[in-house]
Amino acid sequence: MTFADALLGQDELPRLPISPQQAERARAAATRRLHPVDLADAVITLVERTAAVDGDRLAVTDDTRRLSYAGLAAEARRLASLLERSGAGPGTVVAVGGERNAAVIAGFLAIELLGAVYVPADATWPAARVAEVLTRAGAALLLDAGAGAASPTLAAGAGAVSPTLAAGAREAGVRLVRAGEAVAQPLWSGPARLDGPDQPRYMLFTSGSTGRPKGAVVEHQGMLNHLHAKVVDLGLTAGDTVAQTAPLGFDISIWQMLCPLVVGGRVRVVGDATAYDSVAFARLIGAEDITIVELVPTMVRLLLDDLATAARTGPPDAPSGTGLLGGLRWMLATGEELPTEVARRWLREMPHAGLVNAYGPTECSDDVTHHTVTAADLDLLRLPIGGPVVNADLYVLRHEDDGWHACETGETGELFVGGVCVGRGYAGDHDRTREAFFQDPFHDTPTGRLYRTGDAVLALPGGALQYLGRVDRQVKIAGVRMELGEIEAVLQRHPSVGAVAVVVRDFAR
C-alpha cells in the first residue's frame, strides 16, 4: 500500500448530519478570519532566499553549533543527497530521531526538498514505541540526527547511535541512517519537490482509545498557514529568536523550529537539561536575546515559582526574573488549560511580555486560536482561548436526535474546525478518520474538510471562545494529550490484569 492509499480522499469522508437550515445558521454564527497567505513555497526555499542575500545571518543555534542561513541550506542539501541515496523520494515517509538539535531542523528541510513526509521519533521514547511509530507510519528510513550533523567540524566525532532508536529501527525493519554520513555527500540539486499545497508534509502520532496511537497527517498548506499565523499574530520579524523547547513528538515543535526561518529570524534549540531548569532557562533567554517562548501552563507556573524562589534565596546583586526575561516579547501557553491565577501572576510579574493563550489540535496543523490575555480576562473563571488564527473557520455545534444544530452566543457546544488548517486524517486508519473528519458543509475551503475536535466550548460575545474541557474521556496532563481508554487498553494486555479503570485525580488542589 502506498502512502497515498493510506489516506482518505475528501469525497470518501462522511457528510455531517446537519439540516440546510442549521448549516446556514452555523455559517452565520461561525468565526472566520480570511487572510492572504502565499502557500506556494517550501520553507527550504524561503531559507535559501535569505541565504542568497545574507548568507552569514544566524539561522539556528543549539548547545554546540551555530548554523548560518547558508550553512543550514547546505546541510539540508547534503542530507537530502544522503537520504535519496538511501532510498527516500517523493511520498516516502522518513523518520527523524535524536535529541533536539540543529541537525533535526536540517533533516526536516532535507525531507521537504525530496518531497518526502517527516515523522519524528524521539530518542527518549522506549524502543517499543519507536518501533510502533515507524511501523504504523510506514517509514522507509530513520535518520538519526543525534549521531552528528553534516558538518566537517563534527564528522570525526559523530558519536554513537541512540540505542533506543537503533533497537526500534531493528524491530520495525527500518534502515537506520546517520546524519554524520552526509558530510561527504554533494549538495542535492534542484528546487524543492512541491507538487501542490495539499502535499502531505508531516505526520505526528496522538493518543488513541484502542491503545494504538493515531498518525495525524498535516498538509503543506496547513503547516505553512500556521507558520504565517504566528508571524501575523506575534509580529514576528528577522530580529526575533524563538526557543525550541518542545519534544519532537509534540506538534508545537514544528512551528518552533521553522517559523523564525520564514522571516529571517533565529531558532535557539534548547536541550532538556536547560529547558527543565527554570532558572537556567531564564538565564539563557536573557543571555541569548530570546524573544518568544511557548510552554505548557504547568511549565509557566514553575518558571514563575522558581524565579521567585531564586530572587528570595539568591545573592542581593543577582538579576531578578524580570531582568532575566527583560527582552522577552511573548510567552505562549498551550497544550493544557491556562489557569487564571497563572495568567494573573504573569501579567503582574512580567508586564513587558505579552501572554497568549493558544489552542489547537494536532489534526489541524497545531494552534487554531490565539488570545492575548488582558487584565479584564482575569475576572473570568476560565480564560478565553480567543478567535481563529488566519484562514481557520470555527463552528460551535450541539448534537440532538435529528443531527447537529448551531449554537448561539452564550451556548455551549462542541468545536468543529474548517479551513486550510484541517489535516488529511489518520494514515492507514480509515475508520477513525471517518469518526473525526467530515466533508465541509459550510464553505468551499482549500481542503474541503471539517474536523470534530471533541472539545466543549462556550461562544462568548464578540466571537471569542472559552474552552470547557473534553466531551469524551480524553485528558491532558502536563500538556500531554492522552485518552484514559488507551491507558486501560495497554494495562489490560498484562496477563495478571483482569479488569482496569483509569481515573484522573488532581492532588495539587
C-alpha positions as CSV (number, residue, x, y, z in Angstrom):
1,M,0.0,0.0,0.0
2,T,1.4,3.4,-0.9
3,F,1.2,6.4,1.4
4,A,-1.5,7.9,-0.8
5,D,-3.6,4.8,-0.3
6,A,-3.3,5.2,3.4
7,L,-5.2,8.4,3.3
8,L,-8.9,9.0,2.5
9,G,-9.9,11.5,-0.2
10,Q,-12.2,14.3,0.6
11,D,-15.1,12.6,-1.3
12,E,-14.6,9.5,0.8
13,L,-15.4,11.3,4.1
14,P,-18.8,11.2,5.6
15,R,-21.3,14.1,5.4
16,L,-22.0,15.9,8.6
17,P,-25.7,15.2,9.6
18,I,-27.0,18.8,9.6
19,S,-30.0,20.3,8.0
20,P,-29.7,23.1,5.4
21,Q,-31.4,25.5,7.9
22,Q,-28.9,24.7,10.7
23,A,-26.0,24.8,8.3
24,E,-27.0,28.3,7.3
25,R,-27.3,29.3,11.0
26,A,-23.8,27.8,11.6
27,R,-22.3,29.7,8.8
28,A,-23.8,32.9,10.2
29,A,-22.5,32.2,13.7
30,A,-19.1,31.0,12.6
31,T,-15.9,32.9,13.3
32,R,-13.7,33.2,10.2
33,R,-10.6,35.3,9.6
34,L,-9.5,35.2,6.0
35,H,-6.0,36.5,5.3
36,P,-3.9,36.2,2.1
37,V,-1.0,33.8,2.6
38,D,1.3,32.5,-0.1
39,L,1.4,28.7,0.2
40,A,3.4,28.1,-2.9
41,D,6.9,28.0,-1.4
42,A,8.6,25.3,0.7
43,V,10.3,26.5,3.9
44,I,13.7,25.5,2.5
45,T,13.0,27.8,-0.5
46,L,12.5,30.7,2.0
47,V,15.6,29.8,3.8
48,E,17.6,29.8,0.6
49,R,16.2,33.2,-0.4
50,T,17.6,34.6,2.9
51,A,20.8,32.8,2.4
52,A,21.2,34.4,-1.1
53,V,21.1,37.9,0.3
54,D,22.5,37.4,3.8
55,G,24.1,34.0,4.0
56,D,26.0,34.8,7.2
57,R,22.9,35.6,9.1
58,L,22.5,33.3,12.0
59,A,19.6,30.8,11.5
60,V,19.9,28.0,14.1
61,T,21.9,27.6,17.3
62,D,22.0,24.8,19.8
63,D,24.2,23.9,22.7
64,T,27.2,23.1,20.5
65,R,26.6,24.6,17.0
66,R,25.8,27.8,15.2
67,L,24.4,27.5,11.7
68,S,24.1,30.4,9.3
69,Y,21.4,30.5,6.7
70,A,23.9,29.5,4.1
71,G,25.2,26.7,6.4
72,L,21.7,25.4,7.1
73,A,20.8,25.3,3.5
74,A,24.0,23.5,2.6
75,E,23.5,21.0,5.4
76,A,19.9,20.3,4.3
77,R,21.0,19.6,0.7
78,R,23.8,17.2,1.8
79,L,21.3,15.4,4.0
80,A,18.9,15.3,1.0
81,S,21.6,13.6,-1.1
82,L,22.2,11.1,1.7
83,L,18.5,10.3,2.1
84,E,17.9,10.0,-1.6
85,R,20.9,7.6,-2.0
86,S,19.4,5.6,0.9
87,G,16.0,5.2,-0.9
88,A,14.0,8.3,0.0
89,G,11.9,10.1,-2.6
90,P,8.6,11.8,-3.2
91,G,6.0,10.4,-0.8
92,T,8.5,8.4,1.2
93,V,8.0,8.5,4.9
94,V,11.3,9.4,6.6
95,A,11.6,9.4,10.4
96,V,14.0,11.8,12.1
97,G,15.2,10.9,15.6
98,G,17.5,12.2,18.2
99,E,17.5,14.9,20.8
100,R,16.6,18.4,19.7
101,N,19.4,19.9,17.8
102,A,20.2,21.9,14.7
103,A,20.6,18.7,12.6
104,V,16.9,17.8,13.2
105,I,15.9,21.1,11.6
106,A,18.2,20.5,8.6
107,G,16.8,17.0,8.4
108,F,13.2,18.4,8.1
109,L,14.3,20.7,5.3
110,A,16.1,17.8,3.5
111,I,12.8,15.8,3.6
112,E,11.0,18.8,2.2
113,L,13.5,19.1,-0.6
114,L,12.8,15.4,-1.6
115,G,9.0,15.8,-1.4
116,A,9.0,13.1,1.4
117,V,7.0,13.1,4.6
118,Y,8.5,13.8,8.0
119,V,7.7,11.8,11.1
120,P,9.6,12.4,14.4
121,A,11.0,9.6,16.5
122,D,12.1,10.9,19.9
123,A,15.2,9.4,21.3
124,T,13.6,9.5,24.8
125,W,10.9,7.1,23.7
126,P,11.2,3.4,24.6
127,A,12.4,1.2,21.7
128,A,9.0,-0.4,21.5
129,R,7.3,3.0,21.0
130,V,9.9,3.9,18.3
131,A,9.2,0.6,16.5
132,E,5.4,1.1,16.7
133,V,5.6,4.6,15.3
134,L,7.9,3.6,12.5
135,T,5.7,0.6,11.6
136,R,2.4,2.5,11.7
137,A,3.9,5.4,9.8
138,G,5.2,3.1,7.1
139,A,8.6,4.7,7.4
140,A,11.3,3.6,4.9
141,L,14.2,5.3,6.7
142,L,15.2,6.6,10.2
143,L,17.6,9.4,10.1
144,D,19.5,9.5,13.4
145,A,20.2,13.3,13.7
146,G,21.6,12.9,17.2
147,A,24.6,11.0,15.8
148,G,26.1,14.1,14.4
149,A,25.3,16.6,11.7
150,A,26.6,17.0,8.1
151,S,29.3,19.3,9.2
152,P,33.1,18.8,8.8
153,T,33.6,20.0,12.3
154,L,31.5,17.2,13.7
155,A,32.3,14.4,11.2
156,A,35.2,13.0,13.1
157,G,33.3,12.7,16.4
158,A,29.8,11.8,15.2
159,G,29.0,9.9,18.3
160,A,27.1,6.7,19.0
161,V,23.7,5.9,17.5
162,S,20.9,6.3,20.1
163,P,20.4,2.7,21.5
164,T,16.6,3.1,21.6
165,L,16.4,4.4,18.0
166,A,18.7,1.6,16.8
167,A,16.6,-1.0,18.7
168,G,13.3,0.4,17.4
169,A,14.6,0.5,13.8
170,R,15.7,-3.1,14.0
171,E,12.4,-4.2,15.4
172,A,10.5,-2.3,12.7
173,G,12.8,-3.5,9.9
174,V,13.7,0.1,9.0
175,R,17.0,1.2,7.7
176,L,18.9,3.5,10.1
177,V,21.0,6.3,8.5
178,R,23.3,8.5,10.5
179,A,23.3,12.2,9.8
180,G,27.0,12.4,10.1
181,E,27.4,10.3,6.9
182,A,26.2,13.3,4.9
183,V,29.5,15.1,5.3
184,A,30.9,13.5,2.2
185,Q,27.8,13.9,0.1
186,P,27.4,16.5,-2.7
187,L,24.8,19.2,-2.4
188,W,21.4,17.9,-3.7
189,S,20.5,19.9,-6.8
190,G,17.2,21.3,-8.0
191,P,14.2,23.0,-6.4
192,A,12.1,21.6,-3.6
193,R,9.6,19.0,-4.8
194,L,6.3,20.6,-4.0
195,D,3.6,19.2,-6.3
196,G,0.9,21.3,-4.7
197,P,-0.3,22.9,-1.4
198,D,-2.2,19.7,-0.4
199,Q,1.0,17.6,-0.4
200,P,1.4,15.7,2.9
201,R,4.2,17.3,4.8
202,Y,4.5,15.6,8.2
203,M,2.8,13.0,10.4
204,L,2.5,13.1,14.2
205,F,1.2,10.4,16.5
206,T,-1.5,11.2,19.0
207,S,-3.2,9.2,21.7
208,G,-5.8,6.5,20.6
209,S,-8.6,4.8,22.6
210,T,-7.7,1.4,21.2
211,G,-4.2,1.5,22.8
212,R,-2.6,2.3,19.5
213,P,-1.5,5.8,18.5
214,K,-3.1,7.6,15.6
215,G,-0.8,9.1,12.9
216,A,-2.3,12.5,12.1
217,V,-1.1,13.8,8.7
218,V,-0.8,17.5,8.0
219,E,-0.5,19.0,4.5
220,H,2.0,21.6,3.4
221,Q,-0.7,24.3,3.1
222,G,-1.8,23.7,6.7
223,M,1.7,23.8,8.1
224,L,2.7,26.9,6.2
225,N,-0.6,28.7,7.1
226,H,0.1,28.0,10.7
227,L,3.7,29.4,10.4
228,H,2.2,32.6,8.9
229,A,-0.5,32.8,11.6
230,K,2.3,33.0,14.2
231,V,4.1,35.6,12.1
232,V,0.9,37.7,11.8
233,D,-0.3,37.5,15.4
234,L,3.1,37.8,17.1
235,G,4.5,40.4,14.7
236,L,7.5,38.0,14.1
237,T,10.4,39.7,12.3
238,A,14.0,38.9,11.4
239,G,15.0,40.4,14.8
240,D,13.2,37.6,16.8
241,T,14.6,34.5,18.3
242,V,12.3,31.6,19.1
243,A,13.2,29.0,21.7
244,Q,12.6,25.4,20.5
245,T,11.8,23.6,23.7
246,A,9.1,21.1,22.7
247,P,9.9,17.4,22.4
248,L,10.0,16.3,18.8
249,G,6.7,14.3,19.1
250,F,4.8,17.5,20.1
251,D,3.1,19.4,17.3
252,I,4.4,22.8,18.6
253,S,7.9,21.6,17.8
254,I,7.1,22.1,14.1
255,W,6.5,25.9,14.4
256,Q,9.2,26.4,16.9
257,M,11.9,25.1,14.6
258,L,10.5,26.5,11.3
259,C,8.6,29.8,11.9
260,P,11.6,32.1,12.5
261,L,13.2,30.8,9.3
262,V,10.2,32.1,7.3
263,V,11.1,35.7,8.2
264,G,14.9,35.5,8.6
265,G,14.8,35.1,12.3
266,R,16.7,32.7,14.6
267,V,15.9,29.4,16.2
268,R,17.5,28.6,19.6
269,V,17.3,24.9,20.2
270,V,17.2,24.3,24.0
271,G,18.2,21.0,25.4
272,D,16.3,19.2,28.1
273,A,18.9,20.0,30.8
274,T,18.3,23.7,30.4
275,A,14.6,23.5,29.4
276,Y,13.7,21.7,32.6
277,D,15.7,24.0,34.8
278,S,13.7,27.2,35.0
279,V,16.4,29.4,36.3
280,A,19.0,28.2,33.8
281,F,16.4,28.6,31.1
282,A,15.7,32.2,32.2
283,R,19.4,33.0,32.1
284,L,19.6,31.5,28.6
285,I,16.7,33.7,27.5
286,G,18.5,36.8,28.8
287,A,21.9,35.8,27.6
288,E,20.9,35.0,24.0
289,D,18.2,37.6,23.4
290,I,15.4,35.0,23.0
291,T,12.2,37.0,22.3
292,I,9.5,34.3,22.0
293,V,8.8,31.2,24.2
294,E,6.0,28.7,24.2
295,L,5.4,26.4,27.2
296,V,2.6,24.4,28.7
297,P,0.9,26.3,31.5
298,T,2.4,23.9,34.1
299,M,5.9,25.0,33.0
300,V,4.9,28.7,33.0
301,R,3.9,28.2,36.7
302,L,7.1,26.5,37.5
303,L,9.1,29.3,35.8
304,L,7.4,31.9,37.9
305,D,7.8,29.9,41.1
306,D,11.5,29.1,40.5
307,L,12.4,32.7,39.6
308,A,10.6,33.9,42.7
309,T,12.5,31.4,44.9
310,A,15.8,32.4,43.3
311,A,15.1,36.0,44.0
312,R,14.5,35.3,47.7
313,T,17.4,33.0,48.3
314,G,20.0,34.3,45.8
315,P,22.6,37.0,46.3
316,P,21.4,40.5,46.5
317,D,23.0,41.6,43.3
318,A,21.5,38.6,41.3
319,P,19.3,39.7,38.4
320,S,15.6,39.4,39.0
321,G,13.2,37.3,36.9
322,T,12.1,40.5,35.2
323,G,15.7,41.3,34.5
324,L,16.5,37.9,33.1
325,L,13.4,38.0,30.9
326,G,13.6,41.6,30.0
327,G,14.0,41.0,26.3
328,L,11.1,38.6,26.1
329,R,8.2,39.8,23.9
330,W,5.8,36.9,24.0
331,M,5.0,33.9,26.2
332,L,2.6,31.5,24.6
333,A,0.8,29.0,26.8
334,T,-0.7,25.9,25.1
335,G,-1.2,22.2,25.5
336,E,-3.5,22.4,28.5
337,E,-5.9,24.9,30.1
338,L,-4.2,28.1,31.3
339,P,-5.3,28.8,34.9
340,T,-6.5,32.3,35.6
341,E,-4.1,32.6,38.6
342,V,-1.1,31.7,36.5
343,A,-2.1,34.4,34.0
344,R,-2.6,36.9,36.8
345,R,0.9,36.3,38.1
346,W,2.4,36.6,34.6
347,L,0.7,39.9,33.9
348,R,1.8,41.2,37.3
349,E,5.4,40.0,37.3
350,M,6.2,40.2,33.5
351,P,4.2,43.2,32.3
352,H,6.6,43.8,29.4
353,A,5.9,40.4,27.7
354,G,2.5,39.6,26.3
355,L,0.8,36.4,27.3
356,V,-1.0,34.4,24.6
357,N,-3.5,31.6,25.4
358,A,-3.3,29.3,22.4
359,Y,-5.4,26.3,21.5
360,G,-5.4,23.8,18.7
361,P,-5.4,20.1,17.8
362,T,-2.5,18.3,16.0
363,E,-5.0,17.2,13.3
364,C,-5.5,20.9,12.4
365,S,-1.8,21.9,12.0
366,D,-1.4,22.9,15.6
367,D,-3.0,26.1,17.0
368,V,-6.3,27.3,15.6
369,T,-6.9,30.1,18.1
370,H,-4.8,32.8,19.8
371,H,-5.9,35.0,22.6
372,T,-3.8,37.8,24.1
373,V,-4.7,37.8,27.8
374,T,-5.7,41.1,29.3
375,A,-6.4,42.2,32.9
376,A,-10.1,42.2,32.0
377,D,-9.9,38.4,31.4
378,L,-8.9,37.8,35.0
379,D,-12.4,38.3,36.2
380,L,-13.5,35.1,34.3
381,L,-13.4,31.7,35.9
382,R,-11.8,30.3,32.8
383,L,-9.7,32.3,30.3
384,P,-10.9,32.6,26.7
385,I,-8.9,30.8,24.0
386,G,-9.9,33.5,21.6
387,G,-10.9,33.6,18.0
388,P,-9.5,31.9,14.9
389,V,-6.0,32.2,13.5
390,V,-5.8,33.3,9.9
391,N,-7.8,31.1,7.5
392,A,-9.3,28.9,10.1
393,D,-13.1,28.5,10.4
394,L,-14.6,27.7,13.8
395,Y,-18.1,26.3,14.4
396,V,-19.8,25.6,17.7
397,L,-22.5,22.9,17.3
398,R,-24.6,20.8,19.6
399,H,-25.8,17.3,18.9
400,E,-29.5,16.5,19.1
401,D,-31.6,13.5,17.9
402,D,-32.1,14.9,14.4
403,G,-28.4,15.9,13.9
404,W,-26.2,18.9,14.6
405,H,-27.5,22.3,15.5
406,A,-25.8,25.7,15.5
407,C,-25.1,27.3,18.9
408,E,-25.8,30.9,19.6
409,T,-23.6,33.3,21.7
410,G,-23.7,32.1,25.3
411,E,-24.4,28.5,24.4
412,T,-22.1,25.6,25.0
413,G,-21.4,23.2,22.2
414,E,-18.7,21.1,20.5
415,L,-16.0,22.8,18.5
416,F,-15.5,22.0,14.8
417,V,-12.7,23.4,12.7
418,G,-12.7,24.1,8.9
419,G,-10.4,25.9,6.6
420,V,-6.9,25.5,5.2
421,C,-5.6,24.2,8.5
422,V,-7.5,20.9,8.6
423,G,-5.2,17.9,8.1
424,R,-5.7,14.9,5.9
425,G,-6.7,12.4,8.6
426,Y,-5.1,9.4,10.2
427,A,-2.7,7.4,8.0
428,G,-3.9,3.8,7.5
429,D,-6.8,4.2,9.8
430,H,-9.9,4.9,7.7
431,D,-12.4,4.1,10.5
432,R,-11.1,6.7,13.0
433,T,-10.6,9.2,10.2
434,R,-14.3,8.9,9.3
435,E,-15.2,9.4,13.0
436,A,-13.4,12.8,13.2
437,F,-13.3,14.2,9.7
438,F,-16.2,15.2,7.5
439,Q,-16.9,16.9,4.2
440,D,-17.2,20.6,5.0
441,P,-20.9,21.5,4.5
442,F,-20.4,25.2,5.3
443,H,-17.8,26.7,3.0
444,D,-15.8,25.8,-0.1
445,T,-12.3,25.7,1.5
446,P,-8.9,24.6,0.1
447,T,-9.2,21.2,2.0
448,G,-13.0,20.7,1.8
449,R,-12.7,19.0,5.2
450,L,-14.2,19.7,8.7
451,Y,-12.6,18.3,11.9
452,R,-14.6,17.4,15.0
453,T,-12.3,18.3,18.0
454,G,-14.2,16.6,20.8
455,D,-13.8,19.8,22.9
456,A,-16.6,21.6,24.6
457,V,-16.5,25.4,24.2
458,L,-18.7,28.4,25.1
459,A,-19.3,31.0,22.4
460,L,-18.6,34.4,24.1
461,P,-19.9,37.8,23.0
462,G,-17.6,39.3,20.4
463,G,-16.6,35.9,18.8
464,A,-14.1,34.6,21.3
465,L,-14.4,31.1,22.6
466,Q,-14.0,29.6,26.1
467,Y,-12.6,26.1,26.5
468,L,-14.6,23.9,28.9
469,G,-13.0,20.5,28.6
470,R,-13.3,17.3,26.7
471,V,-16.7,15.8,25.6
472,D,-15.2,12.3,25.8
473,R,-12.6,10.8,28.1
474,Q,-9.5,12.3,26.7
475,V,-7.5,14.4,29.1
476,K,-4.3,16.5,29.1
477,I,-1.7,16.1,31.9
478,A,1.2,18.5,31.9
479,G,0.4,19.2,28.2
480,V,0.4,15.6,27.1
481,R,-2.8,14.6,25.4
482,M,-3.9,11.1,26.3
483,E,-7.1,9.0,26.4
484,L,-7.9,7.1,29.5
485,G,-9.1,4.3,27.3
486,E,-5.6,4.0,25.8
487,I,-4.0,3.5,29.2
488,E,-6.7,1.0,30.1
489,A,-6.2,-0.9,26.9
490,V,-2.4,-1.2,27.5
491,L,-2.8,-2.3,31.1
492,Q,-5.4,-4.8,30.1
493,R,-2.8,-6.6,28.0
494,H,-0.9,-7.8,31.1
495,P,-1.9,-11.4,31.8
496,S,-2.3,-10.6,35.5
497,V,-4.9,-7.8,35.0
498,G,-8.5,-9.0,34.9
499,A,-10.2,-5.6,34.8
500,V,-8.9,-2.0,34.9
501,A,-10.4,1.5,35.2
502,V,-8.3,4.7,35.0
503,V,-9.3,8.0,36.5
504,V,-7.5,11.3,36.9
505,R,-7.0,12.9,40.3
506,D,-5.5,16.3,40.9
507,F,-3.6,16.2,44.1
508,A,-2.4,19.8,43.7
509,R,-5.9,21.2,44.5
